[in-house]
Amino acid sequence: MGRGKIEIKRIENSTNRQVTFSKRRGGLLKKANELAVLCDARVGVVIFSSTGKMFEYCSPACSLRELIEQYQHATNSHFEEINHDQQILLEMTRMKNEMEKLETGIRRYTGDDLSSLTLDDVSDLEQQLEYSVSKVRARKHQLLNQQLDNLRRKEQILEDQNTFLYRMINENQQAALTGEVKLGEMAPLAMLQPPPAFAHSATAYYGGESSSSGTALQLMSAAPQLHADDLGFRLQPTQPNLQDPAAPCGGLHGHGLQLW
């Protein structure tokens, strides 16, 4: 019995697929070698697996590179070789031309290079400059308005501070004047009232008696014990009128004190 025909389609099982790849690859390379040896043919085979691994075969009488060059010559096709130096040179040339155009445009905007311009070019340049000037002026006015607003706010803040300070000064001055008036009203009352030390001493010595002669003698006795700074007034002895029959206690016992 012969072997059954196998359906040609992708093998789903990875293990079986890898085994089949190895077998078929070996058979293909074997057939290529047989073809090259038996028929004196120039054969080249390049195989890449599903994982990216490369396998190649070339006839013993030549190299794979020679076969590729012969293929290009036969098909009139070639692969462009990448020359990095040439690409860099082209990029530098392009950038240089672009920079020269920018410099020329700047000189035209500044009015330094206008000899090569035509009437239409000068008209277009004039419109562009007018548009640029209008934008610059609009920005200038915007900045000026912002500065004016800031100055107005600062002015209002300073006015508020000045008003507050002026009110505080007036309040302090009125409070000071009110305090001086109250002190001036209380000063005469303080001068008329006897000091507490004197009143206490008088009560202790007098024992509540109200006679004029006793009071005078007791004031004489109490006066040396009181400091001069504690008294709101001073005492001075007086000579009695011996001829006055109404004088109390007559004779030498009629001495008294006079307030001054």
LINKAUR-V669459 format. One record per residue. N is the residue number from 1. PHI is phi as a letter, one per 30 degrees, with the letter a starting at -180 (* if undefined). OMEGA is omega in degrees with one decimal (NA if undefined). Layout:
n,phi,omega
N,PHI,OMEGA
N,PHI,OMEGA
This chain:
n,phi,omega
1,*,177.3
2,d,-179.7
3,d,-178.5
4,d,-179.3
5,d,-179.2
6,c,177.7
7,d,-179.1
8,d,175.3
9,a,-177.1
10,d,178.7
11,d,-174.9
12,d,-179.1
13,d,-175.7
14,d,-179.9
15,d,178.5
16,d,179.5
17,d,179.6
18,d,178.3
19,d,180.0
20,d,178.6
21,d,-178.8
22,d,-179.4
23,d,-178.1
24,d,177.9
25,d,178.6
26,e,178.8
27,d,180.0
28,d,179.9
29,d,177.8
30,d,178.6
31,d,178.5
32,d,178.6
33,d,178.7
34,d,179.6
35,d,-179.1
36,d,-176.6
37,d,-175.4
38,d,-173.2
39,c,-177.4
40,h,-178.8
41,c,176.4
42,c,-173.8
43,b,174.5
44,b,-178.5
45,b,176.1
46,b,-176.4
47,b,173.4
48,c,178.3
49,d,178.6
50,d,177.2
51,c,178.3
52,j,179.8
53,d,-174.7
54,c,173.4
55,b,-177.8
56,b,175.1
57,b,177.9
58,b,179.0
59,d,-178.3
60,d,-174.5
61,d,-177.8
62,b,177.6
63,c,-179.6
64,d,179.0
65,d,178.3
66,d,177.8
67,d,179.3
68,d,178.5
69,d,177.2
70,d,178.0
71,d,179.8
72,d,-179.0
73,d,-178.1
74,d,-179.2
75,c,-179.8
76,h,178.3
77,b,179.5
78,b,176.9
79,c,179.7
80,d,177.0
81,d,-178.1
82,d,178.0
83,c,-176.6
84,d,179.5
85,d,179.8
86,d,177.5
87,d,178.2
88,d,179.5
89,d,177.6
90,d,179.1
91,d,178.0
92,d,178.2
93,d,179.7
94,d,180.0
95,d,178.8
96,d,178.3
97,d,179.0
98,d,178.3
99,d,177.7
100,d,177.7
101,d,179.2
102,d,179.1
103,d,177.8
104,d,177.7
105,d,178.4
106,d,178.9
107,d,178.1
108,d,178.6
109,d,178.6
110,d,178.4
111,i,-178.5
112,d,-175.8
113,b,-179.6
114,c,-175.2
115,d,-176.9
116,d,-177.7
117,d,174.5
118,d,-179.6
119,d,178.7
120,d,179.4
121,d,179.6
122,d,178.6
123,d,178.0
124,d,178.9
125,d,178.8
126,d,178.7
127,d,179.1
128,d,179.9
129,d,178.3
130,d,177.5
131,d,178.8
132,d,179.6
133,d,179.1
134,d,178.0
135,d,178.8
136,d,179.4
137,d,178.3
138,d,177.6
139,d,178.5
140,d,179.2
141,d,177.8
142,d,179.3
143,d,178.4
144,d,178.4
145,d,177.5
146,d,178.5
147,d,178.4
148,d,177.5
149,d,178.8
150,d,179.4
151,d,177.9
152,d,177.9
153,d,177.7
154,d,178.8
155,d,179.5
156,d,178.8
157,d,179.0
158,d,177.6
159,d,178.3
160,d,178.6
161,d,179.3
162,d,178.9
163,d,179.5
164,d,179.6
165,d,179.3
166,d,179.0
167,d,178.8
168,d,179.1
169,d,178.8
170,d,179.0
171,d,178.9
172,d,178.9
173,d,178.6
174,d,177.7
175,d,178.9
176,d,178.6
177,d,178.6
178,d,177.9
179,d,178.5
180,d,-179.9
181,d,-179.7
182,d,178.2
183,d,179.4
184,d,178.2
185,d,-177.3
186,d,-176.0
187,d,179.5
188,d,178.8
189,d,178.8
190,d,180.0
191,d,-178.2
192,d,-176.7
193,d,179.2
194,d,178.8
195,d,179.8
196,d,-179.6
197,d,-179.5
198,d,-179.8
199,d,179.6
200,d,-179.6
201,d,-179.0
202,d,179.3
203,d,-179.4
204,d,-176.4
205,d,-174.7
206,d,-176.3
207,i,176.7
208,i,-179.8
209,d,-175.5
210,b,-177.0
211,d,-176.1
212,d,-177.8
213,d,177.8
214,d,-179.9
215,d,-179.1
216,d,-179.9
217,d,-179.5
218,d,175.1
219,d,177.6
220,d,-178.9
221,d,-175.4
222,d,-175.7
223,d,-178.8
224,d,-177.3
225,d,-179.1
226,c,178.1
227,d,-176.8
228,d,-178.0
229,d,-178.7
230,d,-176.2
231,c,175.4
232,d,178.0
233,a,-177.7
234,c,179.4
235,c,178.3
236,b,178.6
237,d,179.3
238,b,178.2
239,d,-179.7
240,d,175.5
241,d,-174.9
242,d,-178.5
243,d,-178.5
244,d,-178.6
245,d,-179.3
246,d,-178.2
247,d,-178.1
248,d,173.7
249,i,176.7
250,g,176.9
251,i,-176.0
252,d,-179.0
253,d,-178.0
254,c,178.5
255,d,179.0
256,b,179.8
257,b,179.3
258,b,177.6
259,d,176.5
260,a,NA
